[in-house]
Amino acid sequence: MALSITHIHQEHTVTPGNSLCKYADDTYVIILAANAHSRVSEIDNVEAWAHHNNLHLNRQKCVEVLFTSSRTRHAVQPPPPLPDIARVSSLKILGVTVSSRLSVANHVQNVISSCARTLHALRMLRAHGLCDVALQTVYRAVVVARLLYAASARFTTAADRQRIEGFLCRGVRAGYRRADEPTAAGRAGRRLG
């Protein structure tokens, strides 16, 4: 089953079966593969709504992602691309990058890379005399918070969660985190594997 999500700003859908998810100023139109024919009418509806409200739909900011399951045995023929709407392979939703295969592996890798840069900054702060209690507080506020948010993403795999746990162990070895603190899996309310 393929799923098309077009990232736009609007209030309602035209075709029954399509749905909207609204977060702050972003709206995601979710269209099942069976309703792929309605993509143009949904965009036109958004454009009409924008015009009616003295707004302008910036199609350059609209993107389309075709979500497919990695478990699908047969390839689904994708619908033709929409004019003026970019088709992308991943989409950032609430700060989490989700690929067209419903994977967050790239997001987890990017978060871990960002946290590694934070560890370097913490080493610099330690070298300049910041006490261990303050370093641990910064580590929890920045690194652990980012990693827990990444671990709580719906489509994380056991391998993603193990990479997060491995990074948290680096923090223990560096003295930024106590070994007896709960793991990311424990805090996220799930077990690894």
C-alpha positions as CSV (number, residue, x, y, z in Angstrom):
1,M,0.0,0.0,0.0
2,A,1.4,3.4,-1.0
3,L,0.6,6.6,0.8
4,S,1.0,10.1,-0.6
5,I,1.5,13.0,1.8
6,T,1.5,16.5,0.4
7,H,2.8,19.1,2.8
8,I,0.6,22.2,2.5
9,H,-1.5,24.7,4.5
10,Q,-5.2,24.1,4.4
11,E,-8.3,23.3,6.5
12,H,-10.3,20.5,4.8
13,T,-10.1,17.8,2.1
14,V,-12.2,17.4,-1.0
15,T,-12.2,13.6,-1.4
16,P,-13.7,11.3,1.3
17,G,-11.0,9.0,2.6
18,N,-8.3,11.7,2.5
19,S,-7.4,13.2,5.8
20,L,-5.5,16.0,7.4
21,C,-3.1,16.2,10.2
22,K,-2.4,19.8,11.4
23,Y,0.6,20.8,13.6
24,A,1.1,24.5,14.3
25,D,1.2,26.2,10.9
26,D,1.8,23.0,8.8
27,T,-0.9,20.7,7.5
28,Y,-0.3,17.2,6.0
29,V,-2.8,15.9,3.6
30,I,-2.8,12.1,3.7
31,I,-4.0,10.4,0.6
32,L,-4.3,6.6,0.3
33,A,-3.0,5.1,-3.0
34,A,-6.6,4.4,-4.0
35,N,-7.3,8.2,-3.9
36,A,-4.1,9.2,-5.8
37,H,-6.3,10.7,-8.6
38,S,-7.5,13.3,-6.1
39,R,-4.1,14.9,-5.5
40,V,-4.6,17.8,-8.0
41,S,-8.1,18.6,-6.7
42,E,-6.8,18.7,-3.2
43,I,-4.1,21.2,-4.2
44,D,-6.6,23.2,-6.1
45,N,-8.9,23.2,-3.1
46,V,-6.0,24.5,-0.9
47,E,-5.2,27.2,-3.4
48,A,-8.9,28.3,-3.5
49,W,-9.0,28.3,0.3
50,A,-5.9,30.4,0.4
51,H,-7.2,32.9,-2.2
52,H,-10.5,33.1,-0.3
53,N,-8.6,34.0,2.9
54,N,-6.4,36.6,1.1
55,L,-3.4,34.2,1.2
56,H,-1.1,32.7,-1.4
57,L,-0.2,29.0,-1.6
58,N,3.5,28.9,-2.3
59,R,3.9,25.7,-4.3
60,Q,7.6,25.9,-4.0
61,K,7.2,25.1,-0.3
62,C,4.8,22.2,-1.0
63,V,6.3,18.7,-1.2
64,E,5.0,15.2,-1.9
65,V,6.2,12.0,-0.4
66,L,5.0,8.6,-1.5
67,F,5.2,6.3,1.5
68,T,5.6,2.6,0.9
69,S,6.2,-0.2,3.3
70,S,9.6,-2.0,3.0
71,R,7.6,-5.2,3.6
72,T,5.6,-4.8,0.3
73,R,6.5,-7.7,-1.9
74,H,5.4,-6.2,-5.2
75,A,6.3,-2.8,-6.5
76,V,3.5,-0.3,-6.7
77,Q,3.4,1.9,-9.7
78,P,3.7,5.5,-8.4
79,P,1.4,8.1,-9.8
80,P,2.9,10.7,-12.1
81,P,4.5,13.7,-10.3
82,L,2.3,16.8,-9.7
83,P,3.2,19.9,-11.6
84,D,4.9,22.5,-9.5
85,I,5.1,20.2,-6.4
86,A,8.4,18.6,-5.6
87,R,8.5,14.9,-4.9
88,V,10.9,14.1,-2.1
89,S,12.1,10.9,-0.5
90,S,11.8,12.1,3.1
91,L,9.8,14.6,5.2
92,K,10.4,16.3,8.5
93,I,7.4,15.9,10.7
94,L,7.5,17.5,14.2
95,G,11.3,17.6,14.0
96,V,11.6,13.9,13.0
97,T,12.8,13.0,9.4
98,V,10.7,10.1,8.1
99,S,11.8,8.5,4.8
100,S,9.5,7.2,2.1
101,R,10.1,3.7,3.5
102,L,8.7,4.8,6.9
103,S,12.2,4.7,8.4
104,V,13.9,7.1,10.8
105,A,17.4,5.7,10.5
106,N,18.8,8.8,8.8
107,H,17.2,10.9,11.5
108,V,18.7,8.9,14.2
109,Q,22.1,9.1,12.5
110,N,21.8,12.9,12.2
111,V,20.8,13.3,15.8
112,I,23.7,11.2,17.0
113,S,26.1,13.2,14.8
114,S,24.7,16.4,16.3
115,C,25.1,15.0,19.8
116,A,28.7,14.0,19.0
117,R,29.4,17.7,18.2
118,T,27.8,18.6,21.6
119,L,30.2,16.1,23.3
120,H,33.1,18.0,21.8
121,A,31.7,21.3,23.1
122,L,31.3,19.7,26.5
123,R,35.0,18.6,26.4
124,M,35.9,22.2,25.7
125,L,33.8,23.4,28.6
126,R,35.5,20.9,30.9
127,A,38.9,22.0,29.7
128,H,37.9,25.6,30.6
129,G,36.9,24.6,34.1
130,L,33.2,23.9,34.1
131,C,32.4,21.6,37.0
132,D,31.1,18.0,36.5
133,V,27.6,18.8,37.9
134,A,27.1,21.5,35.4
135,L,28.4,19.4,32.6
136,Q,26.0,16.6,33.5
137,T,23.1,19.1,33.6
138,V,24.0,20.4,30.1
139,Y,24.4,16.8,28.9
140,R,20.9,15.8,30.2
141,A,19.3,19.0,28.9
142,V,20.8,18.8,25.4
143,V,22.0,15.3,24.5
144,V,19.7,13.1,26.5
145,A,16.7,15.2,25.4
146,R,17.5,15.0,21.7
147,L,18.2,11.2,21.9
148,L,15.0,10.5,23.8
149,Y,13.0,12.4,21.3
150,A,14.7,10.4,18.5
151,A,14.1,7.1,20.4
152,S,10.4,7.9,20.8
153,A,9.8,8.2,17.1
154,R,7.2,5.6,16.0
155,F,9.3,3.9,13.3
156,T,12.5,3.4,15.2
157,T,13.9,-0.1,14.9
158,A,15.8,-2.1,17.5
159,A,19.0,-1.2,15.6
160,D,18.2,2.6,15.9
161,R,17.5,2.3,19.6
162,Q,20.7,0.3,20.1
163,R,22.7,3.1,18.4
164,I,21.1,5.6,20.7
165,E,21.9,3.4,23.8
166,G,25.5,3.1,22.5
167,F,25.8,6.8,22.3
168,L,24.5,7.2,25.8
169,C,27.1,4.8,27.0
170,R,29.8,7.1,25.6
171,G,28.3,9.8,27.9
172,V,28.8,7.5,30.9
173,R,32.4,6.8,29.9
174,A,33.1,10.5,29.5
175,G,31.6,11.3,32.9
176,Y,28.6,13.3,31.6
177,R,26.1,10.7,32.8
178,R,25.8,8.4,35.7
179,A,25.8,4.7,34.9
180,D,22.7,4.1,37.1
181,E,20.5,6.5,35.2
182,P,17.6,4.9,33.2
183,T,18.3,4.0,29.6
184,A,16.7,5.7,26.7
185,A,14.6,2.5,26.1
186,G,13.5,2.6,29.8
187,R,12.6,6.3,29.6
188,A,10.8,5.9,26.3
189,G,8.7,3.1,27.9
190,R,10.0,0.3,25.7
191,R,12.6,-2.5,25.7
192,L,15.4,-2.7,23.2
193,G,15.0,-5.5,20.6
